[in-house]
Amino acid sequence: MHKFLRAIGFSHITKEQLQHIFADIISAPTVQKAALDSEGNEFAELSKEYGDFFGISVRGVYNEDDTFEMEYYYPYLCGKNISTIEPAEVEKHAEKESYAGICDEVRIGVTLIFYLQNVVDYLAVSKSKGYMNLADGVILAALSTEGKILFPINKAEKKVPHAPKEGTDRNHLIAAARDGDEDAIENLTLEDIDTYSLLSKRITHEDVLSIVDTYFMPYGIESDQYSVLGEIMDVTLLQNRFTEENVYSMEIMCNDILFSVCINQKDLLGEPEVGRRFKGNIWMQGSVKYRD
C-alpha cells in the first residue's frame, strides 16, 4: 500500500478495493499515454482523477496481445504553476521504469530532486540530443501525510518591499560563487557571519519559528522527500469522489518557489488560510513542461 494514498483521500482503502480501482483505471482511464521505454517496450501510463487535480496513475507495458500488464502505481497531484525555469536533468531509477528530475535551484540552497510525473512525455523527446532545450520549466506538486498550520510572522513593513530584490541579489551571488567568483564567496561568507550573529542574539528571547520565515530541507533517506515551511498563497477544500474524504489543496510559497501541496484534512493540524504558514513533510513530484 502506497504511503501517500491517504494524502489524496484513500486513508482506509483495502487491498481488495485497490485492486478494483486498478481494474477501473485500466478499463476507463481519464488520461492515457504511451511511448517506447528504455528497453524498446511499449510503456504506458493510465491515470484517473478521483478529485480536482488529483488521482492515481498506473504504469506498465502492453503485451503482444494488447493486454496491459501493470508494473506499479502511484498517487499524484497536478501542479498549477511553473515553479522553476532552471534546467532539469532526468535520471532513471534502477529498479523500474520510473524517473527522477534533478534541478540545480539556487533559491532553496539544495539540489531539487522530484519524482517525474510525465515520464511518457520525457520518453517521447529523450531521443533528441537537445531535449533539455525543449523544456519551458518544471511544474511542482507535493503530497503530504502530516502537517500543521502556523501563524504568519509579523514582518517589519519597511523591509518587505526590499525582500524580493535582496533575494535576487543573493541568488546572483550564489550563482557566481558556484562559478568560482572569489568576491562572491567572500560576500556570502560575511553575510552568513552577520546572519549567525543576529540569530544568536534573537534566539535567546524568541521562538525559532518566529525568526525563520520559510525553509526547504531534505527529509529522511529518500531523495525526493523534504521538510518545508512556507506561506499559504491559496487554499481549496476538495473531496475524493470515491471515498468522500476531504483533502486540502494549497499553493505554498517556500524560498520564493511556488508549488502545490495536497494533504488529507484529518492529517492537517490547524485551519489553513491565505497568509498563514504550512509546516510539514512532503513527497515532491513534478512534470517538465516540454514544447511540442
Backbone as CSV, one residue per row, in Angstrom:
resi,resn,N_x,N_y,N_z,CA_x,CA_y,CA_z,C_x,C_y,C_z
1,MET,0.849,-1.197,0.000,0.000,0.000,0.000,0.886,1.249,0.000
2,HIS,0.646,2.133,-0.946,1.474,3.336,-1.055,1.185,4.282,0.113
3,LYS,2.256,4.755,0.753,2.130,5.600,1.944,1.319,6.856,1.670
4,PHE,1.457,7.431,0.462,0.845,8.727,0.191,-0.554,8.627,-0.421
5,LEU,-1.145,7.419,-0.435,-2.535,7.308,-0.864,-3.465,8.110,0.040
6,ARG,-3.151,8.146,1.349,-4.009,8.855,2.289,-4.013,10.361,2.014
7,ALA,-2.946,10.874,1.394,-2.875,12.314,1.109,-3.958,12.748,0.133
8,ILE,-4.403,11.836,-0.737,-5.448,12.190,-1.706,-6.797,11.579,-1.324
9,GLY,-6.933,11.161,-0.059,-8.246,10.733,0.427,-8.480,9.243,0.479
10,PHE,-7.443,8.425,0.336,-7.589,6.967,0.442,-6.938,6.485,1.731
11,SER,-7.406,6.968,2.863,-6.753,6.643,4.135,-7.147,5.269,4.665
12,HIS,-8.308,4.755,4.265,-8.771,3.460,4.784,-9.040,2.469,3.656
13,ILE,-8.370,2.624,2.543,-8.600,1.752,1.400,-8.018,0.366,1.692
14,THR,-8.724,-0.674,1.292,-8.246,-2.045,1.475,-7.583,-2.532,0.188
15,LYS,-6.845,-3.636,0.298,-6.176,-4.190,-0.884,-7.187,-4.632,-1.931
16,GLU,-8.321,-5.179,-1.474,-9.359,-5.623,-2.416,-9.947,-4.429,-3.161
17,GLN,-10.237,-3.343,-2.437,-10.759,-2.139,-3.082,-9.738,-1.553,-4.059
18,LEU,-8.464,-1.629,-3.670,-7.413,-1.086,-4.524,-7.323,-1.858,-5.838
19,GLN,-7.517,-3.180,-5.770,-7.500,-3.975,-6.996,-8.658,-3.589,-7.915
20,HIS,-9.828,-3.301,-7.344,-10.971,-2.841,-8.142,-10.673,-1.479,-8.770
21,ILE,-9.977,-0.625,-8.021,-9.604,0.687,-8.551,-8.650,0.529,-9.731
22,PHE,-7.672,-0.373,-9.613,-6.738,-0.609,-10.718,-7.486,-1.071,-11.966
23,ALA,-8.418,-1.999,-11.782,-9.196,-2.504,-12.918,-10.008,-1.383,-13.557
24,ASP,-10.545,-0.485,-12.716,-11.334,0.643,-13.213,-10.453,1.610,-14.009
25,ILE,-9.250,1.872,-13.503,-8.336,2.780,-14.197,-7.929,2.204,-15.552
26,ILE,-7.615,0.911,-15.592,-7.169,0.277,-16.830,-8.283,0.223,-17.870
27,SER,-9.511,0.013,-17.404,-10.635,-0.094,-18.351,-11.152,1.261,-18.811
28,ALA,-11.064,2.280,-17.940,-11.614,3.599,-18.305,-10.753,4.714,-17.729
29,PRO,-9.533,4.892,-18.250,-8.659,5.947,-17.717,-9.125,7.339,-18.128
30,THR,-8.830,8.325,-17.272,-9.086,9.717,-17.631,-8.072,10.184,-18.670
31,VAL,-6.816,9.780,-18.492,-5.732,10.117,-19.412,-4.942,8.851,-19.711
32,GLN,-4.593,8.665,-20.985,-3.812,7.503,-21.392,-2.682,7.969,-22.315
33,LYS,-1.436,7.591,-21.977,-0.279,7.964,-22.788,0.616,6.746,-22.958
34,ALA,1.334,6.699,-24.096,2.226,5.576,-24.357,3.433,6.033,-25.161
35,ALA,4.557,5.346,-24.942,5.791,5.609,-25.676,6.710,4.413,-25.505
36,LEU,7.769,4.354,-26.301,8.737,3.268,-26.168,9.664,3.558,-24.999
37,ASP,9.855,2.568,-24.110,10.701,2.782,-22.951,12.169,2.532,-23.294
38,SER,13.023,2.525,-22.261,14.464,2.390,-22.469,14.857,1.035,-23.062
39,GLU,13.966,0.024,-22.951,14.255,-1.302,-23.495,13.490,-1.587,-24.785
40,GLY,12.802,-0.577,-25.308,12.084,-0.743,-26.564,10.686,-1.292,-26.438
41,ASN,10.185,-1.454,-25.207,8.818,-1.925,-24.999,7.842,-0.755,-25.060
42,GLU,6.573,-1.083,-25.333,5.548,-0.036,-25.367,5.104,0.263,-23.932
43,PHE,5.720,1.280,-23.363,5.439,1.682,-21.989,4.214,2.596,-21.977
44,ALA,3.329,2.387,-21.021,2.085,3.164,-20.970,1.809,3.654,-19.562
45,GLU,1.162,4.798,-19.482,0.702,5.341,-18.210,-0.788,5.642,-18.335
46,LEU,-1.578,5.055,-17.435,-3.024,5.256,-17.400,-3.372,5.950,-16.089
47,SER,-4.071,7.057,-16.179,-4.387,7.853,-14.985,-5.882,8.085,-14.889
48,LYS,-6.339,8.199,-13.645,-7.743,8.533,-13.420,-7.852,9.488,-12.256
49,GLU,-8.612,10.550,-12.455,-8.826,11.538,-11.403,-9.920,11.062,-10.450
50,TYR,-9.662,11.236,-9.150,-10.663,10.949,-8.133,-11.058,12.213,-7.375
51,GLY,-10.640,13.351,-7.911,-10.963,14.664,-7.386,-10.326,15.691,-8.297
52,ASP,-10.536,16.951,-8.019,-9.969,18.004,-8.860,-8.445,18.007,-8.738
53,PHE,-7.782,17.680,-9.842,-6.323,17.733,-9.970,-5.580,16.609,-9.247
54,PHE,-6.262,15.629,-8.665,-5.539,14.534,-8.038,-6.158,13.187,-8.417
55,GLY,-5.339,12.132,-8.327,-5.821,10.813,-8.686,-4.730,9.768,-8.544
56,ILE,-4.884,8.667,-9.292,-3.928,7.559,-9.253,-3.498,7.233,-10.677
57,SER,-2.213,6.997,-10.862,-1.669,6.576,-12.152,-1.107,5.162,-12.015
58,VAL,-1.357,4.342,-13.028,-0.749,3.015,-13.106,0.161,2.999,-14.324
59,ARG,1.313,2.353,-14.173,2.280,2.289,-15.270,2.614,0.832,-15.557
60,GLY,2.858,0.560,-16.822,3.182,-0.799,-17.220,3.438,-0.886,-18.705
61,VAL,3.354,-2.097,-19.249,3.625,-2.317,-20.673,2.458,-3.079,-21.297
62,TYR,2.318,-2.896,-22.601,1.333,-3.657,-23.363,2.002,-4.903,-23.940
63,ASN,1.358,-6.043,-23.751,1.861,-7.281,-24.314,1.510,-7.389,-25.793
64,GLU,1.991,-8.433,-26.447,1.746,-8.603,-27.872,0.265,-8.774,-28.193
65,ASP,-0.510,-9.288,-27.241,-1.954,-9.452,-27.463,-2.748,-8.225,-27.030
66,ASP,-2.025,-7.079,-26.832,-2.639,-5.787,-26.465,-3.246,-5.766,-25.069
67,THR,-2.889,-6.723,-24.223,-3.322,-6.664,-22.826,-2.309,-5.832,-22.037
68,PHE,-2.821,-5.128,-21.046,-1.973,-4.246,-20.253,-1.468,-4.977,-19.017
69,GLU,-0.153,-4.939,-18.808,0.466,-5.570,-17.640,0.995,-4.478,-16.716
70,MET,0.336,-4.299,-15.575,0.714,-3.229,-14.659,1.987,-3.575,-13.900
71,GLU,2.903,-2.604,-13.818,4.142,-2.803,-13.067,4.072,-2.131,-11.697
72,TYR,3.536,-0.921,-11.643,3.425,-0.221,-10.370,2.436,0.929,-10.514
73,TYR,2.125,1.562,-9.401,1.189,2.685,-9.389,1.708,3.752,-8.436
74,TYR,1.115,4.938,-8.514,1.445,5.989,-7.552,0.314,7.026,-7.525
75,PRO,0.046,7.612,-6.376,-0.922,8.714,-6.304,-0.262,9.994,-6.785
76,TYR,-1.047,10.886,-7.358,-0.460,12.104,-7.907,-1.338,13.326,-7.627
77,LEU,-0.706,14.472,-7.702,-1.376,15.769,-7.668,-0.819,16.582,-8.821
78,CYS,-1.683,17.179,-9.604,-1.243,18.020,-10.716,-0.988,19.435,-10.213
79,GLY,0.204,19.958,-10.450,0.519,21.329,-10.091,-0.157,22.318,-11.031
80,LYS,-0.227,23.558,-10.605,-0.936,24.568,-11.384,-0.012,25.606,-12.015
81,ASN,1.190,25.779,-11.451,2.072,26.847,-11.919,3.473,26.313,-12.185
82,ILE,4.185,26.984,-13.082,5.596,26.668,-13.291,6.367,27.158,-12.073
83,SER,7.053,26.243,-11.407,7.740,26.563,-10.155,9.164,27.038,-10.372
84,THR,9.828,26.486,-11.376,11.212,26.858,-11.657,11.476,26.725,-13.146
85,ILE,12.336,27.589,-13.660,12.718,27.513,-15.072,14.168,27.064,-15.216
86,GLU,14.757,26.609,-14.100,16.121,26.086,-14.165,16.126,24.777,-14.965
87,PRO,17.200,24.492,-15.722,17.268,23.240,-16.489,17.141,22.023,-15.582
88,ALA,16.360,21.055,-16.030,16.122,19.846,-15.231,16.653,18.627,-15.980
89,GLU,17.539,17.904,-15.336,18.010,16.635,-15.879,17.100,15.519,-15.379
90,VAL,17.027,14.444,-16.149,16.164,13.318,-15.798,17.020,12.055,-15.714
91,GLU,16.861,11.307,-14.623,17.608,10.066,-14.420,16.633,8.936,-14.101
92,LYS,16.913,7.754,-14.671,16.057,6.592,-14.449,16.387,5.928,-13.112
93,HIS,15.353,5.502,-12.384,15.560,4.712,-11.180,16.047,3.312,-11.564
94,ALA,16.789,2.684,-10.674,17.434,1.413,-11.004,16.454,0.245,-11.102
95,GLU,15.407,0.240,-10.244,14.618,-0.984,-10.115,13.419,-1.049,-11.050
96,LYS,12.996,0.061,-11.653,11.821,0.030,-12.518,11.837,1.212,-13.469
97,GLU,10.864,1.236,-14.348,10.779,2.290,-15.354,10.113,3.535,-14.746
98,SER,10.813,4.108,-13.784,10.386,5.383,-13.198,11.586,6.306,-13.183
99,TYR,11.335,7.598,-13.082,12.405,8.562,-13.277,12.361,9.660,-12.216
100,ALA,13.514,10.249,-11.999,13.633,11.394,-11.089,14.111,12.599,-11.878
101,GLY,13.561,13.758,-11.554,14.034,15.012,-12.123,14.996,15.660,-11.147
102,ILE,16.058,16.246,-11.675,17.095,16.866,-10.849,17.306,18.282,-11.331
103,CYS,17.177,19.229,-10.414,17.227,20.641,-10.778,18.145,21.376,-9.809
104,ASP,19.096,22.132,-10.338,20.031,22.886,-9.502,19.428,24.263,-9.227
105,GLU,18.563,24.327,-8.215,17.803,25.542,-7.907,18.467,26.299,-6.756
106,VAL,19.047,27.473,-7.060,19.818,28.214,-6.048,18.925,28.791,-4.950
107,ARG,17.635,28.980,-5.217,16.770,29.629,-4.232,16.518,28.774,-2.995
108,ILE,16.635,27.455,-3.129,16.367,26.602,-1.971,17.642,26.117,-1.298
109,GLY,18.789,26.334,-1.926,20.055,26.006,-1.289,20.462,24.544,-1.366
110,VAL,19.604,23.676,-1.940,19.945,22.263,-2.121,19.547,21.862,-3.539
111,THR,20.096,20.758,-4.010,19.687,20.237,-5.313,18.267,19.700,-5.209
112,LEU,17.388,20.195,-6.050,15.982,19.792,-6.017,15.806,18.496,-6.801
113,ILE,15.322,17.465,-6.120,15.056,16.170,-6.748,13.570,15.871,-6.595
114,PHE,12.924,15.508,-7.692,11.485,15.246,-7.639,11.147,14.001,-8.453
115,TYR,10.023,13.384,-8.111,9.523,12.201,-8.809,8.843,12.666,-10.089
116,LEU,9.344,12.195,-11.233,8.841,12.683,-12.521,7.458,12.112,-12.825
117,GLN,6.500,13.002,-13.075,5.136,12.583,-13.388,4.962,12.257,-14.873
118,ASN,5.440,13.122,-15.742,5.201,12.944,-17.177,6.327,12.158,-17.841
119,VAL,6.483,10.900,-17.415,7.525,10.027,-17.956,7.341,9.813,-19.461
120,VAL,6.103,9.611,-19.902,5.852,9.344,-21.318,6.274,10.537,-22.181
121,ASP,5.998,11.750,-21.714,6.433,12.944,-22.453,7.956,12.983,-22.551
122,TYR,8.625,12.624,-21.446,10.093,12.600,-21.456,10.611,11.553,-22.437
123,LEU,10.040,10.337,-22.422,10.483,9.282,-23.321,10.295,9.681,-24.788
124,ALA,9.251,10.474,-25.049,8.969,10.880,-26.422,10.010,11.865,-26.958
125,VAL,10.599,12.670,-26.075,11.565,13.681,-26.533,13.005,13.306,-26.235
126,SER,13.205,12.271,-25.398,14.566,11.965,-24.936,15.479,11.453,-26.039
127,LYS,14.915,10.992,-27.145,15.748,10.504,-28.252,16.467,11.666,-28.940
128,SER,15.951,12.882,-28.746,16.594,14.056,-29.333,17.793,14.466,-28.480
129,LYS,18.911,14.801,-29.128,20.110,15.173,-28.391,19.905,16.446,-27.576
130,GLY,19.120,17.362,-28.082,18.904,18.625,-27.380,17.573,18.692,-26.675
131,TYR,17.141,17.544,-26.092,15.802,17.502,-25.492,15.653,18.475,-24.319
132,MET,16.767,18.756,-23.607,16.673,19.669,-22.463,16.328,21.082,-22.909
133,ASN,16.656,21.426,-24.152,16.326,22.754,-24.677,14.842,22.891,-25.002
134,LEU,14.124,21.774,-25.010,12.686,21.808,-25.291,11.864,22.104,-24.037
135,ALA,12.536,22.165,-22.879,11.821,22.363,-21.617,11.571,23.842,-21.354
136,ASP,10.349,24.160,-20.934,9.974,25.534,-20.587,9.873,25.743,-19.083
137,GLY,10.225,24.740,-18.287,10.134,24.867,-16.840,9.596,23.600,-16.211
138,VAL,9.542,23.610,-14.883,9.071,22.455,-14.127,7.874,22.876,-13.274
139,ILE,6.809,22.086,-13.356,5.615,22.305,-12.546,5.684,21.341,-11.360
140,LEU,5.816,21.889,-10.168,5.985,21.055,-8.972,4.669,20.875,-8.216
141,ALA,4.513,19.700,-7.633,3.364,19.408,-6.770,3.839,18.408,-5.724
142,ALA,3.184,18.392,-4.585,3.647,17.535,-3.494,2.467,16.927,-2.752
143,LEU,2.704,15.757,-2.169,1.736,15.093,-1.301,2.310,15.048,0.106
144,SER,1.431,15.198,1.097,1.875,15.221,2.482,0.955,14.364,3.343
145,THR,1.553,13.678,4.314,0.759,12.864,5.238,0.763,13.437,6.650
146,GLU,1.486,14.520,6.863,1.459,15.183,8.166,1.857,16.642,7.991
147,GLY,1.112,17.526,8.659,1.420,18.936,8.562,0.663,19.726,9.608
148,LYS,1.086,20.954,9.792,0.399,21.830,10.732,0.409,23.253,10.200
149,ILE,-0.522,24.037,10.697,-0.658,25.429,10.264,-0.089,26.350,11.334
150,LEU,0.760,27.272,10.914,1.353,28.259,11.811,0.888,29.653,11.432
151,PHE,0.851,30.534,12.424,0.527,31.927,12.139,1.685,32.578,11.393
152,PRO,1.401,33.641,10.634,2.483,34.321,9.906,3.379,35.114,10.842
153,ILE,4.562,35.456,10.357,5.484,36.303,11.099,5.083,37.759,10.916
154,ASN,5.186,38.525,11.989,4.922,39.964,11.912,6.167,40.639,11.354
155,LYS,6.200,40.815,10.026,7.382,41.361,9.370,7.390,42.880,9.450
156,ALA,8.586,43.444,9.534,8.714,44.910,9.520,8.327,45.426,8.142
157,GLU,7.392,46.374,8.103,6.877,46.871,6.829,7.975,47.473,5.955
158,LYS,8.923,48.130,6.572,9.960,48.795,5.780,10.888,47.797,5.089
159,LYS,10.911,46.541,5.579,11.795,45.553,4.987,11.118,44.767,3.871
160,VAL,9.799,44.710,3.887,9.076,43.879,2.937,9.309,44.277,1.490
161,PRO,9.225,45.584,1.108,9.411,45.938,-0.293,10.784,45.558,-0.835
162,HIS,11.795,45.476,0.025,13.145,45.183,-0.439,13.443,43.693,-0.484
163,ALA,12.557,42.876,0.099,12.841,41.440,0.204,13.067,40.766,-1.144
164,PRO,12.205,40.983,-2.180,12.442,40.330,-3.469,13.786,40.705,-4.083
165,LYS,14.153,42.009,-4.002,15.422,42.445,-4.579,16.604,41.817,-3.829
166,GLU,16.499,41.767,-2.485,17.570,41.164,-1.705,17.726,39.681,-2.053
167,GLY,16.603,39.000,-2.244,16.662,37.590,-2.611,17.294,37.382,-3.976
168,THR,16.937,38.263,-4.934,17.515,38.169,-6.280,19.016,38.413,-6.246
169,ASP,19.438,39.435,-5.495,20.871,39.729,-5.387,21.625,38.552,-4.775
170,ARG,21.039,37.932,-3.758,21.704,36.792,-3.115,21.804,35.602,-4.074
171,ASN,20.749,35.377,-4.855,20.782,34.283,-5.826,21.883,34.488,-6.857
172,HIS,22.063,35.747,-7.283,23.136,36.050,-8.230,24.500,35.790,-7.600
173,LEU,24.634,36.143,-6.311,25.898,35.891,-5.617,26.185,34.388,-5.515
174,ILE,25.135,33.602,-5.188,25.316,32.153,-5.069,25.723,31.551,-6.407
175,ALA,25.058,32.007,-7.485,25.396,31.502,-8.819,26.841,31.837,-9.174
176,ALA,27.259,33.083,-8.842,28.638,33.499,-9.132,29.637,32.694,-8.295
177,ALA,29.281,32.432,-7.029,30.169,31.668,-6.160,30.359,30.248,-6.681
178,ARG,29.294,29.659,-7.217,29.406,28.301,-7.773,30.312,28.277,-9.005
179,ASP,30.426,29.421,-9.674,31.308,29.507,-10.837,32.733,29.875,-10.452
180,GLY,32.987,30.005,-9.128,34.342,30.256,-8.659,34.697,31.705,-8.412
181,ASP,33.703,32.613,-8.400,33.969,34.030,-8.149,34.358,34.228,-6.678
182,GLU,35.611,34.613,-6.441,36.113,34.738,-5.061,35.447,35.886,-4.311
183,ASP,35.142,36.986,-4.996,34.457,38.111,-4.352,33.069,37.696,-3.875
184,ALA,32.366,36.931,-4.701,31.031,36.462,-4.324,31.108,35.525,-3.121
185,ILE,32.103,34.646,-3.110,32.282,33.727,-1.983,32.549,34.503,-0.699
186,GLU,33.391,35.534,-0.792,33.710,36.349,0.387,32.481,37.099,0.884
187,ASN,31.695,37.672,-0.038,30.480,38.402,0.350,29.475,37.478,1.031
188,LEU,29.313,36.265,0.496,28.386,35.303,1.094,28.855,34.872,2.479
189,THR,30.161,34.711,2.638,30.711,34.331,3.940,30.444,35.419,4.981
190,LEU,30.656,36.675,4.595,30.398,37.786,5.512,28.911,37.879,5.857
191,GLU,28.053,37.642,4.858,26.603,37.644,5.103,26.225,36.573,6.109
192,ASP,26.787,35.379,5.939,26.475,34.263,6.840,26.940,34.565,8.273
193,ILE,28.086,35.216,8.401,28.588,35.575,9.738,27.649,36.581,10.399
194,ASP,27.203,37.589,9.632,26.267,38.587,10.166,24.941,37.939,10.555
195,THR,24.455,37.040,9.704,23.190,36.362,9.989,23.295,35.515,11.251
196,TYR,24.398,34.778,11.382,24.609,33.938,12.565,24.662,34.782,13.835
197,SER,25.316,35.939,13.748,25.405,36.826,14.908,24.032,37.350,15.308
198,LEU,23.229,37.745,14.312,21.887,38.256,14.586,20.995,37.177,15.191
199,LEU,21.063,35.959,14.610,20.234,34.864,15.116,20.627,34.490,16.543
200,SER,21.918,34.514,16.836,22.383,34.162,18.191,21.796,35.097,19.239
201,LYS,21.615,36.371,18.872,21.033,37.333,19.809,19.530,37.125,19.955
202,ARG,18.832,36.872,18.820,17.376,36.778,18.854,16.882,35.470,19.472
203,ILE,17.639,34.389,19.283,17.158,33.082,19.725,17.079,32.985,21.246
204,THR,17.740,33.885,21.963,17.701,33.845,23.426,16.345,34.274,23.984
205,HIS,15.577,35.049,23.214,14.292,35.525,23.722,13.143,35.361,22.723
206,GLU,13.376,34.651,21.596,12.314,34.408,20.621,12.268,32.935,20.248
207,ASP,11.090,32.484,19.819,10.935,31.125,19.313,11.527,31.049,17.912
208,VAL,12.114,29.896,17.565,12.798,29.770,16.276,11.841,29.962,15.094
209,LEU,10.568,29.558,15.243,9.621,29.684,14.145,9.084,31.105,13.979
210,SER,9.417,31.994,14.929,9.104,33.412,14.749,10.266,34.142,14.089
211,ILE,11.392,33.454,13.967,12.565,34.024,13.289,12.671,33.484,11.868
212,VAL,12.504,32.169,11.739,12.601,31.526,10.430,11.263,31.643,9.718
213,ASP,11.245,32.356,8.607,10.014,32.581,7.858,9.686,31.383,6.970
214,THR,10.701,30.786,6.363,10.496,29.697,5.427,11.753,28.836,5.360
215,TYR,11.581,27.545,5.091,12.742,26.687,4.874,12.366,25.523,3.961
216,PHE,13.392,24.910,3.377,13.217,23.787,2.457,14.395,22.850,2.687
217,MET,14.159,21.696,3.346,15.257,20.820,3.746,14.960,19.372,3.372
218,PRO,15.986,18.609,2.978,15.791,17.173,2.744,15.286,16.496,4.014
219,TYR,14.426,15.473,3.821,13.834,14.784,4.965,13.955,13.277,4.755
220,GLY,14.465,12.573,5.755,14.569,11.125,5.662,15.663,10.684,4.714
221,ILE,15.581,9.422,4.275,16.630,8.860,3.433,16.269,8.869,1.953
222,GLU,15.018,9.185,1.618,14.618,9.222,0.215,14.866,10.625,-0.339
223,SER,15.461,10.676,-1.515,15.967,11.942,-2.040,14.887,12.919,-2.492
224,ASP,13.655,12.447,-2.701,12.603,13.350,-3.186,11.598,13.728,-2.087
225,GLN,11.988,13.524,-0.826,11.126,13.935,0.285,11.790,15.064,1.070
226,TYR,10.967,16.042,1.483,11.501,17.246,2.107,10.633,17.664,3.292
227,SER,11.257,18.414,4.178,10.554,19.099,5.249,10.503,20.570,4.853
228,VAL,9.300,21.145,4.835,9.146,22.507,4.324,8.353,23.377,5.297
229,LEU,8.589,24.661,5.183,7.799,25.689,5.871,7.610,26.809,4.875
230,GLY,6.371,27.113,4.546,6.116,28.142,3.547,4.778,28.827,3.747
231,GLU,4.625,29.944,3.077,3.404,30.752,3.197,2.315,30.218,2.275
232,ILE,1.084,30.153,2.783,-0.064,29.699,2.002,-0.553,30.849,1.126
233,MET,-0.507,30.653,-0.179,-0.960,31.675,-1.127,-2.399,31.435,-1.579
234,ASP,-2.831,30.171,-1.524,-4.200,29.823,-1.918,-4.538,28.477,-1.289
235,VAL,-5.791,28.265,-0.944,-6.205,27.002,-0.328,-7.612,26.650,-0.803
236,THR,-7.823,25.352,-1.113,-9.114,24.858,-1.570,-9.407,23.531,-0.880
237,LEU,-10.626,23.382,-0.383,-11.061,22.124,0.215,-11.717,21.279,-0.873
238,LEU,-11.155,20.079,-1.135,-11.650,19.197,-2.178,-12.156,17.900,-1.562
239,GLN,-12.862,17.122,-2.361,-13.383,15.845,-1.873,-13.013,14.719,-2.827
240,ASN,-12.560,13.606,-2.256,-12.311,12.398,-3.038,-13.657,11.788,-3.415
241,ARG,-13.912,11.649,-4.703,-15.224,11.186,-5.164,-15.465,9.715,-4.848
242,PHE,-14.413,8.951,-4.618,-14.561,7.525,-4.328,-14.816,7.281,-2.843
243,THR,-14.026,7.921,-1.983,-14.137,7.690,-0.538,-14.912,8.787,0.188
244,GLU,-15.147,9.922,-0.488,-15.813,11.093,0.092,-15.018,11.710,1.243
245,GLU,-13.715,11.435,1.319,-12.856,12.098,2.292,-12.465,13.477,1.769
246,ASN,-12.301,14.419,2.695,-11.910,15.781,2.326,-10.390,15.935,2.357
247,VAL,-9.861,16.641,1.376,-8.426,16.934,1.326,-8.254,18.423,1.034
248,TYR,-7.142,18.973,1.497,-6.803,20.369,1.201,-5.775,20.415,0.076
249,SER,-6.029,21.294,-0.876,-5.049,21.605,-1.905,-4.592,23.037,-1.657
250,MET,-3.283,23.204,-1.420,-2.744,24.528,-1.088,-1.629,24.908,-2.043
251,GLU,-1.561,26.196,-2.345,-0.425,26.744,-3.076,0.526,27.337,-2.036
252,ILE,1.746,26.812,-1.997,2.721,27.200,-0.977,3.877,27.966,-1.615
253,MET,4.226,29.103,-1.023,5.417,29.845,-1.431,6.513,29.535,-0.423
254,CYS,7.526,28.805,-0.871,8.604,28.371,0.012,9.942,28.724,-0.631
255,ASN,10.724,29.562,0.044,12.005,30.022,-0.506,11.836,30.601,-1.914
256,ASP,10.759,31.375,-2.108,10.445,32.026,-3.384,10.081,31.044,-4.484
257,ILE,9.778,29.799,-4.130,9.315,28.808,-5.105,7.862,28.468,-4.787
258,LEU,6.997,28.550,-5.805,5.570,28.281,-5.628,5.254,26.866,-6.105
259,PHE,4.627,26.057,-5.247,4.221,24.715,-5.641,2.953,24.329,-4.897
260,SER,2.281,23.290,-5.400,1.024,22.819,-4.819,1.292,21.705,-3.817
261,VAL,0.465,21.638,-2.767,0.547,20.577,-1.766,-0.856,20.051,-1.506
262,CYS,-0.989,18.725,-1.463,-2.269,18.095,-1.139,-2.100,17.284,0.139
263,ILE,-3.025,17.437,1.080,-2.962,16.735,2.351,-4.374,16.411,2.813
264,ASN,-4.538,15.244,3.414,-5.830,14.846,3.951,-6.216,15.791,5.088
265,GLN,-7.493,16.162,5.144,-7.960,17.093,6.168,-7.666,16.582,7.576
266,LYS,-7.771,15.263,7.781,-7.552,14.703,9.118,-6.071,14.686,9.506
267,ASP,-5.165,14.862,8.533,-3.728,14.863,8.819,-3.163,16.262,9.016
268,LEU,-4.000,17.277,8.870,-3.540,18.657,8.994,-4.012,19.239,10.317
269,LEU,-3.075,19.695,11.125,-3.392,20.306,12.410,-3.531,21.812,12.217
270,GLY,-4.740,22.331,12.455,-4.979,23.760,12.285,-5.851,24.042,11.073
271,GLU,-6.249,25.291,10.939,-7.130,25.719,9.854,-6.328,26.520,8.837
272,PRO,-6.154,26.004,7.607,-5.357,26.732,6.618,-6.096,27.949,6.066
273,GLU,-5.410,29.056,6.010,-5.928,30.280,5.410,-4.794,30.988,4.689
274,VAL,-5.154,31.783,3.691,-4.155,32.546,2.946,-3.419,33.479,3.904
275,GLY,-2.101,33.475,3.836,-1.287,34.306,4.710,-0.674,33.538,5.864
276,ARG,-1.335,32.453,6.280,-0.753,31.596,7.311,0.330,30.716,6.685
277,ARG,1.023,29.953,7.516,2.127,29.133,7.015,1.835,27.649,7.187
278,PHE,2.321,26.865,6.237,2.212,25.412,6.294,3.577,24.835,6.637
279,LYS,3.598,23.953,7.631,4.823,23.264,8.030,4.547,21.765,7.975
280,GLY,5.342,21.049,7.200,5.100,19.618,7.094,6.153,18.907,6.269
281,ASN,5.983,17.599,6.157,6.866,16.755,5.360,6.154,16.380,4.070
282,ILE,6.860,16.450,2.956,6.220,16.269,1.654,6.999,15.290,0.777
283,TRP,6.270,14.683,-0.171,6.877,13.915,-1.267,6.741,14.769,-2.510
284,MET,7.870,15.227,-3.045,7.850,16.162,-4.166,7.719,15.427,-5.503
285,GLN,6.729,15.841,-6.267,6.538,15.359,-7.624,6.689,16.542,-8.577
286,GLY,6.822,16.247,-9.843,6.935,17.341,-10.797,6.830,16.846,-12.225
287,SER,6.428,17.734,-13.090,6.380,17.412,-14.528,7.145,18.499,-15.274
288,VAL,8.003,18.056,-16.185,8.763,19.002,-17.004,7.894,19.373,-18.186
289,LYS,7.698,20.668,-18.391,6.843,21.128,-19.475,7.672,21.219,-20.760
290,TYR,7.426,20.285,-21.675,8.144,20.259,-22.946,7.338,20.939,-24.041
291,ARG,8.044,21.664,-24.907,7.379,22.277,-26.057,7.071,21.201,-27.092
292,ASP,5.969,21.390,-27.811,5.569,20.429,-28.850,6.536,20.496,-30.040
